[in-house]
Amino acid sequence: MSTTLWIIIAGAIATYLTRVGGHLVISRFENIHPRVEAGLNAVPAAVLTTLVAPAALSAGPAEWAALVVTALASLRGGLMAMFLAGTAVLILARQFVG
């Protein structure tokens, strides 16, 4: 097997164990302190920021167009509309702009 496949398998296992482990730890508590809950609710936004920010800083015009359209779509539509609008703009812009 190639090294890339092993990395993907290891990443999948690590992700699964992290999710299951977190669930097992949290499920042992009867109630969760509001500060802990607020911190856990902030994790998705923090992860999304760490994924989008580096790509946005090194992005070209196609990526910037998709980012702007995705941001505008997030104000008006749901998650699927946002995803589809951003993806469509990115594909078209890369096809025609470069």
N, C-alpha and C positions, 0 to 999 in steps of 0.2 A: 504494500500500500504506500501511497505517496505521503510525504510529510504534511501536505496541505489537508489531506483527509484526516490524518491523526489529530491535527490541530482543531479541525471542525468537531471531531468526536469528543476531544477533551473539553472544548468549550461548551458543547452541549451538556456533557456530564456535569461540569462545574456549575453551569447555569441551573440545571435541574436540582442539584444538591443545595445550592444557595436558596432557591425558592422554597424547597421542602423544609430545609433547616429553619428558615425564617418563619414559616408557617407553624412549625412545631414549637418554636420558642414562644411566639406570640399566643398560641392557643393554650398555653399553660397558665396564662393570667386570666383572672375573671374579668377585670376591667383594666383598661389601658389609660394611663395618665394623659390628659389633653395635650400636653407638650410633646409627648412621644407620638401621639396620633397626628399632630400637626406636622411633625418632622417626617413621618412616614408618608403623609399626603403630599409633601413637597418633593419627594424623591423622583416621581415621573417627570416633573418639569425640569429638575436639575439634570437628569440623564438626557432629556431631549436637548437641553441647552448645550451640554458637552458634545453632543453629536452634531448639532447644527452650526454652532459658532465657528469651529475650525474650518468647516466646509464653506461657510459664508465668507470668511476672511480670505480664502484662496480661490474664490469662485470667479467665474467669467460672466459674461453678459447673460448667457442662457440660464445659469443657476440663479443669478440675481432676479431675472424676470420670473422664474418659477417661485422664488422665495417671496416676492412681492405679491404675486397672484395667490399663493397659498395663504399669506397673512390676510389678504382681503377676503378670501373665501372663508377663512375661520371666523370672521366677524358676522357673516351672513348665513352660513350653512353648518352642517354637522361635520363630523370627522371624515366620513366617506367622501362628501363633496369636496372638502379641503384636500384630501389625498388625491382624488381624481383630477381636480383642477391643477394642482401643482405638478403632478406627473405628466398630464397632457401638455402643459406649457413647456416643461423641461424637454420632453421628447421632440416637440415641434421646434422649439428654439435651437436645440442641438442639431436638428436636421437642417434648418434653414440659416441659422446664424453662425453656428460653428462652435 
